[in-house]
């Protein structure tokens, strides 16, 4: 019995804390997200400092395949203000996503066959690691966007009526 209680204490200590650092709300409006995947991201030291300060913008970001790797493109991470220009990073540089080979192959086949795209949805801290949540989705048409806006407004009215 004593051994099991020690294992439970160890497992309770290992619970990870999630802290959202940046979010791409526009992606959920523009795309119909079918699947989400958590990926690591290759960053420089000054990029980590800037992301922790909340200086990341995912709005125009997307993912692309190059040489068997998946890259995060067009994500703006502002230069860190307390570092000289020599040591700072390029705000729009291409960043490598860290995924297994099987996951990369699966994502590539989904995007080629079904005409889907990969967009970053959020950046967050998982323990001490910065992770990116990417979504595989298909672009919405104008009438689909109108339908989702209509459904959101109906849900807001229902919730406000229930609160009264």
C-alpha positions in Angstrom: 0.0 0.0 0.0 2.8 2.4 0.8 4.3 2.0 -2.7 1.1 2.8 -4.4 0.6 6.0 -2.4 4.1 7.2 -3.3 3.4 6.5 -7.0 0.2 8.6 -6.7 2.1 11.5 -5.2 4.6 11.4 -8.0 1.9 11.3 -10.6 0.1 14.3 -9.0 3.4 16.3 -9.1 3.8 15.6 -12.8 0.5 17.2 -13.8 1.3 19.8 -16.4 0.2 23.4 -16.3 -1.2 25.0 -19.5 -0.9 28.7 -20.1 -2.1 30.1 -23.4 0.3 32.7 -24.8 -1.2 33.5 -28.2 -4.4 32.4 -30.0 -5.6 32.6 -33.6 -9.4 33.2 -33.3 -9.5 34.2 -36.9 -8.6 30.7 -38.1 -11.8 29.2 -36.5 -13.8 31.8 -38.5 -12.0 31.3 -41.8 -11.6 27.5 -41.7 -13.7 24.5 -40.7 -11.2 22.7 -38.5 -11.4 18.9 -38.8 -8.5 17.8 -36.7 -6.0 19.4 -34.2 -2.5 18.3 -33.4 0.0 19.4 -30.7 3.5 20.0 -32.0 6.7 21.3 -30.6 8.3 24.3 -32.2 12.0 25.0 -32.8 12.7 28.5 -31.3 15.7 30.7 -30.6 16.2 32.1 -27.1 15.0 35.6 -27.9 11.9 34.2 -29.5 11.1 32.3 -26.3 11.4 35.5 -24.3 9.1 37.4 -26.7 6.5 34.7 -26.8 6.4 34.5 -23.0 5.9 38.3 -23.0 2.9 37.8 -25.3 4.4 39.3 -28.4 3.4 36.6 -30.9 0.8 37.0 -33.8 -0.6 33.9 -35.4 -3.2 35.5 -37.6 -1.6 35.1 -41.0 0.3 32.0 -40.2 0.2 28.7 -42.1 2.2 25.5 -42.4 4.1 24.2 -45.4 6.1 21.0 -46.3 9.7 21.2 -47.3 12.3 18.4 -47.5 10.3 16.0 -45.4 9.8 18.6 -42.7 6.8 20.8 -41.7 7.5 24.5 -41.4 5.5 27.3 -39.7 5.5 30.3 -42.0 4.4 33.9 -41.6 4.0 33.9 -37.8 5.2 37.2 -36.4 7.2 37.0 -33.2 8.4 40.5 -32.2 12.1 41.1 -31.4 12.9 41.1 -27.8 13.3 44.7 -26.5 16.2 44.1 -24.0 18.5 42.5 -26.5 20.8 44.1 -29.0 20.0 43.9 -32.7 23.0 41.5 -33.4 21.6 38.8 -31.0 17.9 39.3 -31.9 15.9 37.2 -34.4 14.1 37.9 -37.6 10.4 38.3 -36.7 9.0 36.4 -39.7 11.5 33.6 -40.1 10.4 30.1 -40.9 10.2 27.9 -37.8 10.4 24.1 -37.9 7.6 22.1 -36.2 8.7 19.0 -34.3 6.5 16.1 -35.2 6.9 12.4 -35.7 7.5 11.1 -39.2 4.1 9.3 -39.2 2.3 12.5 -38.2 4.0 14.4 -41.0 3.1 11.8 -43.6 -0.5 11.8 -42.4 -0.8 15.6 -42.5 0.8 15.7 -46.0 -1.6 13.1 -47.4 -4.6 15.0 -45.9 -3.6 18.3 -47.4 -2.8 16.8 -50.8 -5.9 14.6 -51.2 -8.7 16.6 -49.6 -7.5 20.2 -50.4 -7.1 21.1 -46.8 -4.6 23.5 -45.2 -2.8 23.5 -41.9 -3.0 26.6 -39.7 -1.7 27.4 -36.2 -4.5 27.8 -33.7 -2.6 28.6 -30.4 0.7 28.9 -28.7 0.9 27.8 -25.1 3.2 26.7 -22.3 3.0 23.0 -21.4 5.2 22.8 -18.3 8.2 24.7 -19.4 7.9 23.8 -23.1 6.3 26.1 -25.7 3.9 24.1 -27.9 1.8 25.1 -30.9 -1.6 23.6 -31.6 -2.1 23.2 -35.3 -5.4 22.5 -37.1 -6.1 20.8 -40.3 -9.1 22.5 -42.0 -10.8 23.5 -45.1 -11.6 27.1 -46.0 -15.2 28.2 -45.4 -17.3 29.8 -48.1 -19.0 33.1 -47.6 -22.4 31.5 -46.9 -20.8 29.2 -44.3 -19.3 32.2 -42.5 -22.7 33.8 -42.4 -24.3 30.7 -41.0 -21.8 30.4 -38.2 -22.3 34.1 -37.3 -26.1 33.6 -37.3 -25.7 30.5 -35.0 -23.4 32.4 -32.6 -25.9 35.3 -32.3 -28.8 32.8 -31.7 -26.8 31.1 -29.0 -26.0 34.5 -27.3 -29.7 35.4 -27.3 -30.6 32.0 -25.8 -28.0 32.4 -23.1 -29.0 35.9 -22.2 -32.7 34.8 -22.0 -31.8 31.9 -19.7 -29.9 34.3 -17.4 -32.9 36.5 -17.0 
